[in-house]
Every structure is written in structure tokens, then in C-alpha cells.
Amino acid sequence: MLVAGAGPVGLTAALALADAGVPVQVIEAASGIEDDLRASTFHPPTLDMLDAFGITQILLEQGLVCPEWQVRLHPLGECARFNLSVLSDVTAHPYRLQCEQYKLSRALLAKLADYPHAKVRFGTAVSDAAQDADGVRLELTHCDGSETLRGSWLIGADGARSLVRKALGVAFEGKTYPETTILATTTFAFEDHLTGLSNVTYCWQVGAGNFSLLKVPGRWRVSIYPDENRPIEDSLTPEAIEAALQAIVPSSQAYPVLEVRPYRVHQRIASSYGAGRIWLAGDAAHLNSPAGGMGMNGGVHDALNLAARLVRVMRGESAELLSQYERQRRPIALDQILKQADANRARMRERDPAARRDALHKLQAIAADPAELRQHLLRTSMIEGLRQSEQIF
């Protein structure tokens, strides 16, 4: 069994396969797990799923439990709070966990080392992929040259620029948002200055745009949305980053900024999740706005769904199970993950003060109604989407 990509999606799939006794090789172009600024939010069902492999406890020891998240009008402090404890009857983890994505990848890689039939090859890039009736063929390049590797099946978890998806000839349909987002991390203690601040907070800024504050151990991740009419290079200068942070909480001292990363947001989905012996998962299959933290979680859900089906097929069940993977996961990505992330973005991009306050009041009404709150959290925590997918055959 072959997996292209050693990010959290590829490694999750590999661990599920190895745990079921399937020999697996993971191919990754990077030299190792990269400690970069990517996802940091784990939703309750993802923690439930990873618990079966002993991963969740590792993440809990390295992350921050967030029992509530909020949408806030800044600097007034008026907010809507969404307490996830109401989901305690449907999940063992009724909270969001704030923990950097690379910590999941490291935990998965360490677990894979316990399986002698699992191998992860870093520094090895896939240059081509093809299949026939008997299996798949990967063309690889690495520091020692090139080679051909054959396997029975291939999972393409090689990210947004997936070579596996391109080799399949699958379109990646969608759009790219016009704005550039800047992610900056700082050790500044926002919680000491903003009363009642949650570890996950999405903010409208009075008289300006919006920003978000997501805390991970030892630092805050600040998403800044600069003026679209200003060259992004000007918004990335240390002076511009400092000004954006000072606009959130004025400080007599300069902000200690640890990292800065600009990125564009895409909303895209593969026209097909695969065919025959090659299947896609995670960013190779779908991309969405990070608003709401659904991308990495959805990729993990893909990986576990697909891996479970591949195990059953390799044990003699019909390959039609793999088509069911697409029927279950693609509509959920389209109708739940992409649509919800797009709605989250649109809500927070609202600039009209009256429209913002109306949106906030609607969110507060949801939070105050037990039935509405429960339904809202089932949807935003991805539980509803998973339930819907289980009904698709």
C-alpha cells in the first residue's frame, strides 16, 4: 500500500492501515515534519477518532482545551459564546483542542515506528503516478537519483498541488479569494487585556475590518486581514505588523512577534475523489477557508474513512466500497465544509456596522436557546456532516 504525502492526512491513513496489518509506505518530498504555521484546531469528532490509536491523549498533553469559542465585537467586548459542553452526550471530547498541526504529524510518525511493516520515506518526491489492473506505479526522485515503486493501491494525500491528482487528470474546481491573510504569532498576553477572551475568538473591529485570535501553548496566532488596496509587501513589514497588533490592544511596548506568514485562501474541490486503485484525501481533494477550522479535520475524516474501506477491499470485499468513500465524503466537503467555511468568512468580512450587530444578535440568540445551540454546535463541530455521510450508501 502506498501513500503520497506525510502530512497529518497521509500519516493518519498510514497509521490506520498499519494498525489493520497492512504493509504501507509513505512517500514525502520534504526532509521531515515541518513546524510551519498551519491548522491548530481539533474538533470533537476528530479527537474521538484519533483516540482509537492513542493519539488524542498525546495531543491533549501538548495543546489547550477550549470549552467555548466566541464571535466578538471589538473593542466593545460584546460577544456570542458557544459552549461545547452541550455535546457531552454525543462525544467524549466536548471541546475544541488548540494544538499545532505539526504536533499531530509528529505523534502519528512516532506511532508508525511501532509497526515494522510501515515505512516513511522523507526527501523523496513523486514525479509521476499511474495504474493498471494489477496495481499502481510511482516514479520517484531523491538525492540518490530516481526509481520506480509499485504497490497495490495509492492514497494521494500530497496537498493542494497534488501531483497524484494531476496524474489522474482530475480537475480542481473552485475559486481563490481576492484577499491575502497574514498570520502572525506573538507571546503578548491578549487574555490579560480582553475580558472573557476565549482561546478561539473571531472578532469584528469597530471602524475597521476583522481579525481572529487563536491561542496555542505559549503564543497567540493572530489572523490579520490587511487593506486589499495596499500592496501586500507593505502590509508585511515589521512596522505594518506592529501597527495591526497595536490596533487590537495598544501597548507601550513593541509586540514580541515570533512568526509571520502570508497566505491566500482557496475554495476548491476535486471533480472526482479517485478511480480504480488511486484515491485522494485531504487538501488533495478539497481546500477551504480556514475560518471554522474544518480543513485539517475533514482531511483526517477522509483518511480514516478511506483507509477502513481499503482494508476491507484488500480482505476480499467489493471495490465498490471505494466509490462509496467518494459518495460519502465529497458531498460533505462540498455542502458542509466548503459551504460552512465560506459562510464563516462572509460573516466576518461584513463591514456594515448595522449588519454586524444584527449578525451578532442572531448568534447570541442561537447561543441562548439550548436547542438552537445544540444544533449549531453539531454542525460547526462537524458531527452533523459525519452523521449525514453515514446515511449515504
Secondary structure by P-SEA (a helix, b strand, c coil): cccccccaaaaaaaaaaaaacccbbbbbcccccccccccccccaaaaaaacccccaaaaaacbbbbccccccccccccbbbbbcccccccccccbbbbccaaaaaaaaaaaaaacccbbbbcccccccccccccbbbbbbbcccccccccccbbbcccccccaaaaaacccbbbbbbcbbbbbbbccccccccccccccbbbbbccccccbbbbbcccbbbbbbbccccccccccccaaaaaaaaaaaccccccccccbbbbbbbbbbbbccccccccccccccccccccccccaaaaaaaaaaaaaaaaaaaaaccccaaaaaaaacccccccccaaaaaaaaaaaaacccaaaaaaaaaaaaaaaacaaaaaaaaaaaaaaaaaaaaaacc
